[in-house]
């Protein structure tokens, strides 16, 4: 019997498996595909996801395969530079192939002891007071204490649970791919400048080595079961731009719609949802993969605490309480961005107005912090503005703060030298450092890096340690 079975070995599922293994949870990941994805689609890791990779000692692995780009121009593709002094040591976008992201996270999970089985599709589930029985397509039955559906927007786990997935279906499609072109760069630039002023969902951007990223809108929604072809791109490019630019030798081709949906709940008994199984939205702003990674880090330590037996009664419920509102906000901002990409006069007037407003630092900063997820503040009750927010990677006596979070434990950062983690020391590390670059006497960090308490009183600290880390040992 496993502690947790995870359906889906995409980025969310793989990272969740690794987070659970940090706490010695027995994890099995089931992936219906027999082989990893072969097509090379470039995705972007935003600031908060880069920070999370740093907190687990993984960032260097990703940087070796990625390309850093400026952290600006995300919101509705309005070309504004990032504001100065973003509150992060990793204030950039990392462009990286999605198969590489998935491979690195799967390797990380396996290194930590997770089991991964490919070619295993979940077809049924039953849960009781003790656990969940999972049925596979070949008739095999597996047993675990918990099941997490990380199996994408068409999640079988969510459907088997009967959890509603309300929202809006796709109304329009967009073709996206990477391919070579057969015309000179200056001809492409001129045509893109001409057409891009009319069609905001159209561009050809040089990627290097003669390869271009191609995005072109399609009227109506196509059959999702049929993958796009190069001829589809050629035909739609001719329709929109009057030329197909001689596109050839595609690296990968895909289509996306503007469907926007959010699961009615993230937990039903011993079964939970994360990543695209819980929320889908257009990829405007590149937030989807990042949202799933952040789900995984939020859920991992809480589910591990439940299994290890020290979780406070309501801890696992905070996963939905914290992450579902974040997803609601992402869905709303992608809806807004999609409207701003419309060719209609009204949305274009709003776009021009917002473009002017983004010249104000406060507006530009708010939108960047929203897209990159560094502006998230969970509701932990009354307190200073830092309470509920993630803490940036500050300098501490032992180097950098995030280097102390690799094991996925809580951390008491104590500038007074008078506090202690006491009976919670098996779950919470303690660093006494009066010189830490922190505008607070002491902070308690959860394993996901969010500030759970600020102060200098031991009794108050103990109350918050109990709130997040349960009954003290001994």
Legacy VTK file of the C-alpha trace (Angstrom):
# vtk DataFile Version 3.0
C-alpha trace
ASCII
DATASET POLYDATA
POINTS 474 float
0.000 0.000 0.000
1.288 3.423 -0.989
0.839 6.596 0.995
0.018 8.641 -2.102
-0.723 7.763 -5.708
-0.381 10.638 -8.171
-2.171 10.422 -11.522
-0.073 12.250 -14.094
3.679 12.757 -14.415
3.674 16.224 -15.908
5.468 19.070 -14.120
2.853 19.322 -11.344
2.723 15.596 -10.627
6.487 15.127 -10.732
7.194 18.081 -8.434
4.475 16.977 -6.004
6.048 13.517 -5.858
9.420 15.052 -5.023
7.903 17.293 -2.335
6.298 14.275 -0.682
9.510 12.261 -0.830
11.302 15.006 1.128
9.184 13.747 4.022
9.642 10.002 3.344
6.126 9.556 1.976
5.725 6.425 -0.177
4.740 7.764 -3.606
3.699 6.120 -6.857
3.206 8.257 -9.975
1.013 6.798 -12.732
1.411 8.224 -16.239
-0.885 7.059 -19.035
1.617 7.924 -21.777
4.257 5.275 -22.430
6.929 7.804 -23.448
7.694 11.407 -22.503
6.573 14.110 -24.924
8.721 14.232 -28.052
7.767 17.693 -29.343
9.812 20.635 -28.136
7.578 23.424 -26.892
9.245 26.341 -25.145
7.645 27.430 -21.884
8.581 30.194 -19.477
9.361 29.793 -15.798
8.317 32.958 -14.006
9.999 34.542 -10.995
8.136 32.655 -8.264
8.702 29.282 -9.933
12.413 30.063 -10.267
12.484 30.918 -6.564
10.812 27.618 -5.711
13.392 25.733 -7.768
16.078 27.563 -5.780
14.456 26.600 -2.461
14.837 22.942 -3.472
18.363 23.222 -4.875
17.198 22.674 -8.455
17.657 26.044 -10.131
21.115 25.395 -11.580
19.767 22.336 -13.390
17.130 24.466 -15.084
19.440 27.387 -15.867
21.755 24.992 -17.730
18.966 24.250 -20.232
17.177 27.589 -20.400
17.528 31.056 -21.782
17.052 34.112 -19.593
14.792 36.836 -20.905
13.672 40.179 -19.474
10.766 40.045 -17.017
8.555 42.406 -18.988
5.986 42.510 -21.767
3.907 39.664 -20.286
0.568 41.342 -19.713
-1.480 41.079 -22.925
1.850 41.301 -24.816
1.994 45.044 -24.093
5.613 45.892 -24.680
6.667 47.566 -21.451
9.938 46.829 -19.637
9.842 45.376 -16.137
9.942 47.988 -13.356
13.231 48.559 -11.591
13.995 46.754 -8.362
11.618 43.801 -8.491
11.664 42.083 -5.101
13.536 38.949 -6.164
17.031 37.666 -6.805
15.622 36.003 -9.937
13.859 38.866 -11.701
13.813 37.314 -15.187
11.898 34.808 -17.308
13.571 31.488 -18.099
12.594 30.133 -21.506
13.058 26.360 -21.460
11.694 23.389 -23.451
8.724 21.803 -21.673
10.066 18.239 -22.134
13.213 19.346 -20.285
11.149 20.729 -17.400
9.264 17.444 -17.153
12.426 15.347 -17.401
14.312 17.314 -14.755
11.419 17.169 -12.300
10.804 13.462 -12.914
14.502 12.724 -12.417
14.426 14.739 -9.197
11.429 12.785 -7.903
13.056 9.441 -8.761
16.334 10.491 -7.135
14.362 11.100 -3.942
12.757 7.645 -4.147
9.442 8.138 -5.961
8.249 5.319 -8.219
7.024 6.216 -11.720
5.030 3.792 -13.874
4.271 4.722 -17.486
1.547 3.282 -19.677
-0.811 3.186 -16.686
-4.149 4.931 -17.210
-6.488 5.417 -14.240
-10.005 4.263 -15.112
-11.713 3.999 -11.738
-11.458 4.875 -8.064
-13.229 4.119 -4.829
-12.456 5.665 -1.471
-13.299 4.763 2.094
-12.258 5.885 5.564
-8.850 4.222 5.250
-7.758 5.036 1.721
-8.394 4.950 -2.028
-8.532 1.998 -4.414
-7.356 2.943 -7.902
-8.302 0.852 -10.929
-6.069 0.856 -14.011
-7.009 0.265 -17.644
-5.556 -3.259 -17.562
-7.759 -4.210 -14.609
-5.062 -3.920 -11.937
-6.108 -2.441 -8.593
-3.793 -0.375 -6.404
-4.302 0.937 -2.914
-3.121 4.183 -1.309
-4.024 6.423 1.576
-4.519 9.414 -0.753
-4.855 10.044 -4.487
-3.948 13.297 -6.250
-5.177 14.015 -9.769
-2.490 15.875 -11.709
-3.808 14.491 -14.992
-4.520 17.652 -16.941
-7.490 19.648 -18.137
-9.415 16.522 -19.186
-8.677 14.942 -15.792
-10.073 11.434 -15.399
-9.706 11.725 -11.618
-11.822 14.883 -11.502
-14.511 13.293 -13.669
-14.576 10.110 -11.578
-15.002 12.255 -8.474
-17.919 14.089 -10.049
-16.355 17.461 -9.219
-17.854 20.231 -11.319
-15.626 22.185 -13.713
-17.663 25.295 -14.522
-16.485 28.090 -16.770
-16.501 29.089 -20.430
-15.852 26.758 -23.383
-13.485 27.712 -26.188
-14.840 30.254 -28.630
-11.723 30.873 -30.704
-8.536 28.970 -31.476
-4.946 30.041 -31.904
-2.299 28.043 -33.742
1.147 28.066 -32.165
4.371 26.408 -33.232
8.056 26.707 -34.068
9.277 26.265 -37.627
11.682 27.541 -40.246
10.707 30.157 -42.817
11.566 30.698 -46.448
11.649 34.493 -46.753
14.152 37.123 -45.569
13.884 38.444 -41.977
13.233 42.020 -43.126
10.205 40.875 -45.138
8.849 39.055 -42.105
9.420 42.063 -39.837
7.590 44.393 -42.204
4.590 42.100 -42.573
4.398 41.397 -38.816
4.439 45.141 -38.089
1.613 45.664 -40.584
-0.606 42.747 -39.534
0.241 42.844 -35.822
-1.310 46.287 -35.512
-4.637 44.705 -36.498
-4.399 41.138 -35.172
-2.909 41.058 -31.660
-2.832 37.253 -31.667
-0.484 37.157 -34.647
3.294 37.139 -34.649
6.425 35.569 -36.050
9.346 35.983 -33.661
12.885 34.826 -34.428
14.014 32.115 -32.056
17.518 31.664 -33.440
19.085 29.409 -36.058
16.503 30.359 -38.677
13.640 29.119 -36.495
10.610 31.307 -35.766
7.890 31.146 -33.148
4.637 31.427 -35.117
1.270 32.383 -33.623
-1.788 32.931 -35.803
-5.493 33.268 -34.868
-8.248 31.005 -36.190
-11.924 31.887 -36.403
-13.983 29.493 -34.308
-12.978 26.450 -32.253
-11.548 23.354 -33.931
-11.763 19.672 -33.095
-9.382 19.220 -30.143
-8.837 15.561 -31.060
-7.161 16.528 -34.363
-3.648 17.952 -34.005
-2.840 20.847 -36.349
-0.736 20.273 -39.451
1.772 22.446 -41.257
-0.839 22.918 -43.988
-3.204 24.350 -41.360
-0.538 26.943 -40.517
0.110 27.756 -44.160
-3.588 28.200 -44.905
-4.242 30.381 -41.864
-1.131 32.496 -42.440
-2.314 33.167 -46.001
-5.786 34.071 -44.680
-4.467 36.517 -42.086
-1.263 37.859 -43.666
-1.662 37.109 -47.376
1.447 34.907 -47.349
2.559 31.698 -45.676
6.161 32.997 -45.366
7.392 29.719 -46.839
7.132 27.959 -43.457
8.631 24.478 -43.322
10.446 21.986 -41.070
8.292 22.431 -37.950
9.769 21.596 -34.541
6.340 21.340 -32.966
2.774 22.423 -33.717
-0.128 22.925 -31.361
-3.367 24.820 -30.905
-4.944 26.343 -27.859
-8.382 27.691 -27.179
-9.699 30.224 -24.730
-11.593 27.786 -22.489
-11.530 28.955 -18.868
-12.637 26.600 -16.094
-12.097 26.138 -12.359
-12.860 23.043 -10.291
-15.637 23.614 -7.751
-13.422 22.067 -5.090
-9.848 20.838 -4.850
-10.522 18.037 -2.379
-13.135 15.318 -2.006
-12.260 13.157 0.987
-8.943 11.445 0.295
-8.711 12.616 -3.311
-7.242 15.984 -4.316
-6.699 17.903 -7.555
-3.738 20.019 -8.645
-2.476 21.765 -11.759
-4.595 21.726 -14.917
-6.880 19.111 -13.357
-8.085 21.943 -11.109
-7.929 24.913 -13.479
-7.516 25.700 -17.181
-7.208 29.025 -18.952
-5.657 30.499 -22.105
-1.840 30.568 -22.007
-1.738 34.363 -22.183
1.052 35.525 -19.897
2.484 31.998 -19.613
1.016 31.318 -16.169
-0.422 27.796 -16.457
2.612 25.597 -15.841
3.808 27.952 -13.122
0.433 27.845 -11.375
0.632 24.050 -11.261
4.162 24.010 -9.855
3.081 26.383 -7.114
0.073 24.152 -6.353
2.461 21.239 -5.884
4.719 23.051 -3.417
1.744 24.315 -1.429
0.143 20.873 -1.231
3.204 18.686 -0.786
4.205 19.487 2.791
0.587 19.631 3.979
-0.286 16.216 2.585
2.987 14.832 3.969
2.106 16.253 7.399
-1.269 14.526 7.227
0.370 11.206 6.399
3.150 11.571 8.961
0.534 12.212 11.631
1.455 15.697 12.848
-0.836 17.874 10.719
-3.257 20.130 12.602
-6.878 19.241 11.882
-7.456 21.973 9.303
-4.038 22.059 7.632
-4.934 20.026 4.529
-8.026 22.166 3.973
-5.812 25.261 3.670
-4.601 23.907 0.320
-7.927 24.741 -1.327
-8.430 27.839 0.822
-5.119 29.297 -0.357
-4.705 28.014 -3.895
-8.220 28.239 -5.333
-8.399 32.052 -4.929
-4.994 32.302 -6.639
-6.367 30.310 -9.570
-9.477 32.513 -9.664
-7.229 35.548 -9.988
-5.214 33.932 -12.801
-8.403 33.048 -14.656
-9.612 36.629 -14.320
-6.372 38.191 -15.499
-6.204 35.858 -18.516
-9.791 36.769 -19.373
-8.801 40.429 -19.218
-5.687 39.886 -21.303
-7.608 37.983 -23.951
-10.071 40.867 -24.260
-7.140 43.237 -24.744
-5.962 41.065 -27.656
-9.308 41.426 -29.423
-9.403 43.215 -32.764
-12.638 45.035 -31.848
-12.544 48.853 -31.407
-13.706 48.814 -27.760
-11.036 46.407 -26.422
-8.425 48.190 -28.529
-9.364 51.515 -26.911
-8.976 49.942 -23.473
-5.629 48.480 -24.554
-4.363 51.912 -25.598
-5.475 53.356 -22.252
-3.798 50.567 -20.262
-0.636 50.988 -22.314
-0.516 54.607 -21.133
-1.269 53.663 -17.528
1.563 51.130 -17.521
3.984 54.019 -17.837
3.212 54.552 -14.140
5.587 52.374 -12.134
2.922 51.299 -9.645
0.610 49.977 -12.368
3.380 48.174 -14.256
4.770 46.696 -11.040
1.340 45.436 -9.905
0.753 43.635 -13.197
4.223 42.060 -13.266
3.885 40.873 -9.668
0.495 39.400 -10.530
1.719 37.495 -13.594
4.907 36.234 -11.932
3.100 35.282 -8.668
5.427 37.223 -6.358
2.526 39.437 -5.307
0.548 36.583 -3.699
-0.449 37.110 -0.084
-2.316 34.313 1.676
-4.812 35.353 4.348
-3.188 34.399 7.653
-5.130 36.983 9.645
-4.225 40.444 10.881
-0.566 41.447 10.822
2.179 43.272 8.926
2.076 43.279 5.137
4.809 40.622 5.002
2.577 38.106 6.807
1.281 35.554 4.293
3.736 36.604 1.600
6.763 34.669 0.401
10.105 35.923 1.699
12.715 36.795 -0.906
16.103 35.070 -0.930
17.873 37.293 1.600
21.435 37.061 2.875
21.887 35.125 6.117
24.854 34.009 8.163
25.061 30.679 6.337
24.845 32.203 2.854
21.405 32.627 1.302
18.015 31.953 2.847
16.749 29.623 0.129
19.715 27.338 0.646
18.254 26.519 4.076
14.942 25.319 2.618
16.195 22.432 0.487
14.768 19.790 2.820
11.226 21.154 2.673
11.019 21.931 6.393
9.805 25.009 8.223
12.357 27.613 9.307
12.491 29.955 12.300
14.709 32.887 11.351
15.559 34.510 14.683
17.342 37.858 14.856
16.968 38.077 18.655
18.759 34.823 19.513
16.190 34.297 22.303
13.639 32.034 20.617
13.492 28.298 20.029
11.591 25.811 17.870
11.482 23.502 20.899
9.269 20.458 20.431
8.807 21.238 16.743
12.524 20.875 15.912
11.790 17.638 14.025
9.757 19.734 11.567
11.194 23.245 11.867
14.819 24.357 11.595
16.114 27.294 13.671
18.648 29.887 12.540
19.738 32.531 15.063
21.224 35.337 12.999
21.116 38.916 14.327
22.624 40.204 11.061
20.025 38.680 8.726
18.804 41.188 6.103
15.269 41.198 7.489
13.008 44.093 8.473
11.455 42.144 11.354
12.766 40.713 14.624
11.919 37.091 13.755
9.872 35.215 11.160
8.511 31.694 10.899
8.583 30.322 7.366
6.460 27.456 6.148
8.131 24.876 3.863
6.730 26.729 0.830
8.587 29.890 1.862
5.564 31.911 3.004
5.778 33.914 6.240
3.518 32.284 8.846
4.421 34.504 11.817
6.306 37.721 12.636
7.313 38.794 16.133
9.664 38.224 19.074
7.492 36.592 21.761
8.056 32.871 22.454
4.504 32.224 23.666
3.023 33.777 20.543
5.476 31.820 18.407
4.477 28.560 20.093
0.834 29.231 19.248
1.700 29.692 15.591
3.980 26.667 15.531
1.023 24.658 16.791
-1.230 26.216 14.158
0.998 25.188 11.254
3.085 22.300 12.579
0.776 20.542 15.021
1.435 19.234 18.508
5.070 19.427 19.654
6.958 16.156 20.015
7.687 14.749 23.429
LINES 1 475
474 0 1 2 3 4 5 6 7 8 9 10 11 12 13 14 15 16 17 18 19 20 21 22 23 24 25 26 27 28 29 30 31 32 33 34 35 36 37 38 39 40 41 42 43 44 45 46 47 48 49 50 51 52 53 54 55 56 57 58 59 60 61 62 63 64 65 66 67 68 69 70 71 72 73 74 75 76 77 78 79 80 81 82 83 84 85 86 87 88 89 90 91 92 93 94 95 96 97 98 99 100 101 102 103 104 105 106 107 108 109 110 111 112 113 114 115 116 117 118 119 120 121 122 123 124 125 126 127 128 129 130 131 132 133 134 135 136 137 138 139 140 141 142 143 144 145 146 147 148 149 150 151 152 153 154 155 156 157 158 159 160 161 162 163 164 165 166 167 168 169 170 171 172 173 174 175 176 177 178 179 180 181 182 183 184 185 186 187 188 189 190 191 192 193 194 195 196 197 198 199 200 201 202 203 204 205 206 207 208 209 210 211 212 213 214 215 216 217 218 219 220 221 222 223 224 225 226 227 228 229 230 231 232 233 234 235 236 237 238 239 240 241 242 243 244 245 246 247 248 249 250 251 252 253 254 255 256 257 258 259 260 261 262 263 264 265 266 267 268 269 270 271 272 273 274 275 276 277 278 279 280 281 282 283 284 285 286 287 288 289 290 291 292 293 294 295 296 297 298 299 300 301 302 303 304 305 306 307 308 309 310 311 312 313 314 315 316 317 318 319 320 321 322 323 324 325 326 327 328 329 330 331 332 333 334 335 336 337 338 339 340 341 342 343 344 345 346 347 348 349 350 351 352 353 354 355 356 357 358 359 360 361 362 363 364 365 366 367 368 369 370 371 372 373 374 375 376 377 378 379 380 381 382 383 384 385 386 387 388 389 390 391 392 393 394 395 396 397 398 399 400 401 402 403 404 405 406 407 408 409 410 411 412 413 414 415 416 417 418 419 420 421 422 423 424 425 426 427 428 429 430 431 432 433 434 435 436 437 438 439 440 441 442 443 444 445 446 447 448 449 450 451 452 453 454 455 456 457 458 459 460 461 462 463 464 465 466 467 468 469 470 471 472 473
